[in-house]
Amino acid sequence: MVGGAAHSDLWMQIVADITGYRVFTIEEEVEAALGAGLVDAATAERGWVTLVERARPEPAAQAVYRERFEIYKSLYPALRDAMHRLT
C-alpha cells in the first residue's frame, strides 16, 4: 500500500485483519515516480523499492470483523432504502 493511509499503523492493521493478507508498504517515498515517468518499466521490473511488512492478520480481530459483517449483511435488506436516501 502507498499514500496517506500507508503512514498509519492502525489502518495497515485494519486492512490486514479485514482482507486476511499481510500488508506491505514501500520504504522509499517514491510511489508517484513510476506514474510520473521518472522510473522506466525496466528499472521497476528489476526492483527499485524496498518492501516493508507493516501488518499481519490477527485471527481474533478477523473473527470480530467477520461477525460484524454478517450482522451488517442481515440488516442491509431492511435498511437499504433508508441508507440510499441518505446519499
Phi and psi in radians as a Rosetta constraint file:
Dihedral C 1 N 2 CA 2 C 2 CIRCULARHARMONIC -2.375 0.35
Dihedral N 2 CA 2 C 2 N 3 CIRCULARHARMONIC 2.941 0.35
Dihedral C 2 N 3 CA 3 C 3 CIRCULARHARMONIC 1.683 0.35
Dihedral N 3 CA 3 C 3 N 4 CIRCULARHARMONIC -2.956 0.35
Dihedral C 3 N 4 CA 4 C 4 CIRCULARHARMONIC -0.980 0.35
Dihedral N 4 CA 4 C 4 N 5 CIRCULARHARMONIC -0.825 0.35
Dihedral C 4 N 5 CA 5 C 5 CIRCULARHARMONIC -1.120 0.35
Dihedral N 5 CA 5 C 5 N 6 CIRCULARHARMONIC -0.466 0.35
Dihedral C 5 N 6 CA 6 C 6 CIRCULARHARMONIC -1.159 0.35
Dihedral N 6 CA 6 C 6 N 7 CIRCULARHARMONIC -0.219 0.35
Dihedral C 6 N 7 CA 7 C 7 CIRCULARHARMONIC -1.531 0.35
Dihedral N 7 CA 7 C 7 N 8 CIRCULARHARMONIC -0.056 0.35
Dihedral C 7 N 8 CA 8 C 8 CIRCULARHARMONIC -1.878 0.35
Dihedral N 8 CA 8 C 8 N 9 CIRCULARHARMONIC 2.041 0.35
Dihedral C 8 N 9 CA 9 C 9 CIRCULARHARMONIC -1.061 0.35
Dihedral N 9 CA 9 C 9 N 10 CIRCULARHARMONIC -0.646 0.35
Dihedral C 9 N 10 CA 10 C 10 CIRCULARHARMONIC -1.076 0.35
Dihedral N 10 CA 10 C 10 N 11 CIRCULARHARMONIC -0.846 0.35
Dihedral C 10 N 11 CA 11 C 11 CIRCULARHARMONIC -1.127 0.35
Dihedral N 11 CA 11 C 11 N 12 CIRCULARHARMONIC -0.651 0.35
Dihedral C 11 N 12 CA 12 C 12 CIRCULARHARMONIC -1.111 0.35
Dihedral N 12 CA 12 C 12 N 13 CIRCULARHARMONIC -0.680 0.35
Dihedral C 12 N 13 CA 13 C 13 CIRCULARHARMONIC -1.214 0.35
Dihedral N 13 CA 13 C 13 N 14 CIRCULARHARMONIC -0.695 0.35
Dihedral C 13 N 14 CA 14 C 14 CIRCULARHARMONIC -1.051 0.35
Dihedral N 14 CA 14 C 14 N 15 CIRCULARHARMONIC -0.802 0.35
Dihedral C 14 N 15 CA 15 C 15 CIRCULARHARMONIC -1.073 0.35
Dihedral N 15 CA 15 C 15 N 16 CIRCULARHARMONIC -0.763 0.35
Dihedral C 15 N 16 CA 16 C 16 CIRCULARHARMONIC -1.084 0.35
Dihedral N 16 CA 16 C 16 N 17 CIRCULARHARMONIC -0.764 0.35
Dihedral C 16 N 17 CA 17 C 17 CIRCULARHARMONIC -1.191 0.35
Dihedral N 17 CA 17 C 17 N 18 CIRCULARHARMONIC -0.677 0.35
Dihedral C 17 N 18 CA 18 C 18 CIRCULARHARMONIC -1.295 0.35
Dihedral N 18 CA 18 C 18 N 19 CIRCULARHARMONIC -0.737 0.35
Dihedral C 18 N 19 CA 19 C 19 CIRCULARHARMONIC -1.483 0.35
Dihedral N 19 CA 19 C 19 N 20 CIRCULARHARMONIC -0.438 0.35
Dihedral C 19 N 20 CA 20 C 20 CIRCULARHARMONIC 1.417 0.35
Dihedral N 20 CA 20 C 20 N 21 CIRCULARHARMONIC 0.186 0.35
Dihedral C 20 N 21 CA 21 C 21 CIRCULARHARMONIC -1.961 0.35
Dihedral N 21 CA 21 C 21 N 22 CIRCULARHARMONIC 2.643 0.35
Dihedral C 21 N 22 CA 22 C 22 CIRCULARHARMONIC -1.166 0.35
Dihedral N 22 CA 22 C 22 N 23 CIRCULARHARMONIC 2.585 0.35
Dihedral C 22 N 23 CA 23 C 23 CIRCULARHARMONIC -1.985 0.35
Dihedral N 23 CA 23 C 23 N 24 CIRCULARHARMONIC 2.290 0.35
Dihedral C 23 N 24 CA 24 C 24 CIRCULARHARMONIC -2.089 0.35
Dihedral N 24 CA 24 C 24 N 25 CIRCULARHARMONIC 2.551 0.35
Dihedral C 24 N 25 CA 25 C 25 CIRCULARHARMONIC -2.155 0.35
Dihedral N 25 CA 25 C 25 N 26 CIRCULARHARMONIC 2.996 0.35
Dihedral C 25 N 26 CA 26 C 26 CIRCULARHARMONIC -1.719 0.35
Dihedral N 26 CA 26 C 26 N 27 CIRCULARHARMONIC 2.464 0.35
Dihedral C 26 N 27 CA 27 C 27 CIRCULARHARMONIC -1.191 0.35
Dihedral N 27 CA 27 C 27 N 28 CIRCULARHARMONIC -0.664 0.35
Dihedral C 27 N 28 CA 28 C 28 CIRCULARHARMONIC -1.425 0.35
Dihedral N 28 CA 28 C 28 N 29 CIRCULARHARMONIC 2.657 0.35
Dihedral C 28 N 29 CA 29 C 29 CIRCULARHARMONIC -1.609 0.35
Dihedral N 29 CA 29 C 29 N 30 CIRCULARHARMONIC 1.190 0.35
Dihedral C 29 N 30 CA 30 C 30 CIRCULARHARMONIC -2.322 0.35
Dihedral N 30 CA 30 C 30 N 31 CIRCULARHARMONIC 0.323 0.35
Dihedral C 30 N 31 CA 31 C 31 CIRCULARHARMONIC -1.009 0.35
Dihedral N 31 CA 31 C 31 N 32 CIRCULARHARMONIC -0.479 0.35
Dihedral C 31 N 32 CA 32 C 32 CIRCULARHARMONIC -1.495 0.35
Dihedral N 32 CA 32 C 32 N 33 CIRCULARHARMONIC -0.205 0.35
Dihedral C 32 N 33 CA 33 C 33 CIRCULARHARMONIC -1.090 0.35
Dihedral N 33 CA 33 C 33 N 34 CIRCULARHARMONIC -0.728 0.35
Dihedral C 33 N 34 CA 34 C 34 CIRCULARHARMONIC -1.155 0.35
Dihedral N 34 CA 34 C 34 N 35 CIRCULARHARMONIC -0.861 0.35
Dihedral C 34 N 35 CA 35 C 35 CIRCULARHARMONIC -1.114 0.35
Dihedral N 35 CA 35 C 35 N 36 CIRCULARHARMONIC -0.499 0.35
Dihedral C 35 N 36 CA 36 C 36 CIRCULARHARMONIC -1.478 0.35
Dihedral N 36 CA 36 C 36 N 37 CIRCULARHARMONIC -0.040 0.35
Dihedral C 36 N 37 CA 37 C 37 CIRCULARHARMONIC 1.432 0.35
Dihedral N 37 CA 37 C 37 N 38 CIRCULARHARMONIC 0.199 0.35
Dihedral C 37 N 38 CA 38 C 38 CIRCULARHARMONIC -1.411 0.35
Dihedral N 38 CA 38 C 38 N 39 CIRCULARHARMONIC -0.277 0.35
Dihedral C 38 N 39 CA 39 C 39 CIRCULARHARMONIC -2.204 0.35
Dihedral N 39 CA 39 C 39 N 40 CIRCULARHARMONIC 2.221 0.35
Dihedral C 39 N 40 CA 40 C 40 CIRCULARHARMONIC -1.433 0.35
Dihedral N 40 CA 40 C 40 N 41 CIRCULARHARMONIC 2.906 0.35
Dihedral C 40 N 41 CA 41 C 41 CIRCULARHARMONIC -1.080 0.35
Dihedral N 41 CA 41 C 41 N 42 CIRCULARHARMONIC -0.684 0.35
Dihedral C 41 N 42 CA 42 C 42 CIRCULARHARMONIC -1.098 0.35
Dihedral N 42 CA 42 C 42 N 43 CIRCULARHARMONIC -0.731 0.35
Dihedral C 42 N 43 CA 43 C 43 CIRCULARHARMONIC -1.128 0.35
Dihedral N 43 CA 43 C 43 N 44 CIRCULARHARMONIC -0.740 0.35
Dihedral C 43 N 44 CA 44 C 44 CIRCULARHARMONIC -1.080 0.35
Dihedral N 44 CA 44 C 44 N 45 CIRCULARHARMONIC -0.726 0.35
Dihedral C 44 N 45 CA 45 C 45 CIRCULARHARMONIC -1.147 0.35
Dihedral N 45 CA 45 C 45 N 46 CIRCULARHARMONIC -0.549 0.35
Dihedral C 45 N 46 CA 46 C 46 CIRCULARHARMONIC -1.312 0.35
Dihedral N 46 CA 46 C 46 N 47 CIRCULARHARMONIC -0.304 0.35
Dihedral C 46 N 47 CA 47 C 47 CIRCULARHARMONIC 1.743 0.35
Dihedral N 47 CA 47 C 47 N 48 CIRCULARHARMONIC 1.837 0.35
Dihedral C 47 N 48 CA 48 C 48 CIRCULARHARMONIC -2.144 0.35
Dihedral N 48 CA 48 C 48 N 49 CIRCULARHARMONIC 0.103 0.35
Dihedral C 48 N 49 CA 49 C 49 CIRCULARHARMONIC -2.322 0.35
Dihedral N 49 CA 49 C 49 N 50 CIRCULARHARMONIC 2.824 0.35
Dihedral C 49 N 50 CA 50 C 50 CIRCULARHARMONIC -1.932 0.35
Dihedral N 50 CA 50 C 50 N 51 CIRCULARHARMONIC 2.077 0.35
Dihedral C 50 N 51 CA 51 C 51 CIRCULARHARMONIC -1.417 0.35
Dihedral N 51 CA 51 C 51 N 52 CIRCULARHARMONIC 2.420 0.35
Dihedral C 51 N 52 CA 52 C 52 CIRCULARHARMONIC -2.188 0.35
Dihedral N 52 CA 52 C 52 N 53 CIRCULARHARMONIC 2.181 0.35
Dihedral C 52 N 53 CA 53 C 53 CIRCULARHARMONIC -1.256 0.35
Dihedral N 53 CA 53 C 53 N 54 CIRCULARHARMONIC 2.235 0.35
Dihedral C 53 N 54 CA 54 C 54 CIRCULARHARMONIC -1.909 0.35
Dihedral N 54 CA 54 C 54 N 55 CIRCULARHARMONIC -0.502 0.35
Dihedral C 54 N 55 CA 55 C 55 CIRCULARHARMONIC -2.758 0.35
Dihedral N 55 CA 55 C 55 N 56 CIRCULARHARMONIC 2.589 0.35
Dihedral C 55 N 56 CA 56 C 56 CIRCULARHARMONIC -2.106 0.35
Dihedral N 56 CA 56 C 56 N 57 CIRCULARHARMONIC 2.539 0.35
Dihedral C 56 N 57 CA 57 C 57 CIRCULARHARMONIC -1.030 0.35
Dihedral N 57 CA 57 C 57 N 58 CIRCULARHARMONIC 2.396 0.35
Dihedral C 57 N 58 CA 58 C 58 CIRCULARHARMONIC -1.822 0.35
Dihedral N 58 CA 58 C 58 N 59 CIRCULARHARMONIC 2.047 0.35
Dihedral C 58 N 59 CA 59 C 59 CIRCULARHARMONIC -0.938 0.35
Dihedral N 59 CA 59 C 59 N 60 CIRCULARHARMONIC -0.688 0.35
Dihedral C 59 N 60 CA 60 C 60 CIRCULARHARMONIC -1.140 0.35
Dihedral N 60 CA 60 C 60 N 61 CIRCULARHARMONIC -0.740 0.35
Dihedral C 60 N 61 CA 61 C 61 CIRCULARHARMONIC -1.184 0.35
Dihedral N 61 CA 61 C 61 N 62 CIRCULARHARMONIC -0.683 0.35
Dihedral C 61 N 62 CA 62 C 62 CIRCULARHARMONIC -1.031 0.35
Dihedral N 62 CA 62 C 62 N 63 CIRCULARHARMONIC -0.717 0.35
Dihedral C 62 N 63 CA 63 C 63 CIRCULARHARMONIC -1.096 0.35
Dihedral N 63 CA 63 C 63 N 64 CIRCULARHARMONIC -0.702 0.35
Dihedral C 63 N 64 CA 64 C 64 CIRCULARHARMONIC -1.128 0.35
Dihedral N 64 CA 64 C 64 N 65 CIRCULARHARMONIC -0.802 0.35
Dihedral C 64 N 65 CA 65 C 65 CIRCULARHARMONIC -1.068 0.35
Dihedral N 65 CA 65 C 65 N 66 CIRCULARHARMONIC -0.739 0.35
Dihedral C 65 N 66 CA 66 C 66 CIRCULARHARMONIC -1.073 0.35
Dihedral N 66 CA 66 C 66 N 67 CIRCULARHARMONIC -0.776 0.35
Dihedral C 66 N 67 CA 67 C 67 CIRCULARHARMONIC -1.076 0.35
Dihedral N 67 CA 67 C 67 N 68 CIRCULARHARMONIC -0.803 0.35
Dihedral C 67 N 68 CA 68 C 68 CIRCULARHARMONIC -1.166 0.35
Dihedral N 68 CA 68 C 68 N 69 CIRCULARHARMONIC -0.611 0.35
Dihedral C 68 N 69 CA 69 C 69 CIRCULARHARMONIC -1.172 0.35
Dihedral N 69 CA 69 C 69 N 70 CIRCULARHARMONIC -0.652 0.35
Dihedral C 69 N 70 CA 70 C 70 CIRCULARHARMONIC -1.099 0.35
Dihedral N 70 CA 70 C 70 N 71 CIRCULARHARMONIC -0.693 0.35
Dihedral C 70 N 71 CA 71 C 71 CIRCULARHARMONIC -1.104 0.35
Dihedral N 71 CA 71 C 71 N 72 CIRCULARHARMONIC -0.806 0.35
Dihedral C 71 N 72 CA 72 C 72 CIRCULARHARMONIC -0.991 0.35
Dihedral N 72 CA 72 C 72 N 73 CIRCULARHARMONIC -0.811 0.35
Dihedral C 72 N 73 CA 73 C 73 CIRCULARHARMONIC -1.096 0.35
Dihedral N 73 CA 73 C 73 N 74 CIRCULARHARMONIC -0.590 0.35
Dihedral C 73 N 74 CA 74 C 74 CIRCULARHARMONIC -1.298 0.35
Dihedral N 74 CA 74 C 74 N 75 CIRCULARHARMONIC -0.517 0.35
Dihedral C 74 N 75 CA 75 C 75 CIRCULARHARMONIC -1.444 0.35
Dihedral N 75 CA 75 C 75 N 76 CIRCULARHARMONIC -0.500 0.35
Dihedral C 75 N 76 CA 76 C 76 CIRCULARHARMONIC -0.944 0.35
Dihedral N 76 CA 76 C 76 N 77 CIRCULARHARMONIC -0.807 0.35
Dihedral C 76 N 77 CA 77 C 77 CIRCULARHARMONIC -1.003 0.35
Dihedral N 77 CA 77 C 77 N 78 CIRCULARHARMONIC -0.660 0.35
Dihedral C 77 N 78 CA 78 C 78 CIRCULARHARMONIC -1.301 0.35
Dihedral N 78 CA 78 C 78 N 79 CIRCULARHARMONIC -0.485 0.35
Dihedral C 78 N 79 CA 79 C 79 CIRCULARHARMONIC -1.832 0.35
Dihedral N 79 CA 79 C 79 N 80 CIRCULARHARMONIC -0.081 0.35
Dihedral C 79 N 80 CA 80 C 80 CIRCULARHARMONIC -0.881 0.35
Dihedral N 80 CA 80 C 80 N 81 CIRCULARHARMONIC -0.928 0.35
Dihedral C 80 N 81 CA 81 C 81 CIRCULARHARMONIC -1.090 0.35
Dihedral N 81 CA 81 C 81 N 82 CIRCULARHARMONIC -0.764 0.35
Dihedral C 81 N 82 CA 82 C 82 CIRCULARHARMONIC -1.117 0.35
Dihedral N 82 CA 82 C 82 N 83 CIRCULARHARMONIC -0.743 0.35
Dihedral C 82 N 83 CA 83 C 83 CIRCULARHARMONIC -1.124 0.35
Dihedral N 83 CA 83 C 83 N 84 CIRCULARHARMONIC -0.670 0.35
Dihedral C 83 N 84 CA 84 C 84 CIRCULARHARMONIC -1.245 0.35
Dihedral N 84 CA 84 C 84 N 85 CIRCULARHARMONIC -0.520 0.35
Dihedral C 84 N 85 CA 85 C 85 CIRCULARHARMONIC -1.202 0.35
Dihedral N 85 CA 85 C 85 N 86 CIRCULARHARMONIC -0.423 0.35
Dihedral C 85 N 86 CA 86 C 86 CIRCULARHARMONIC -1.278 0.35
Dihedral N 86 CA 86 C 86 N 87 CIRCULARHARMONIC -0.317 0.35
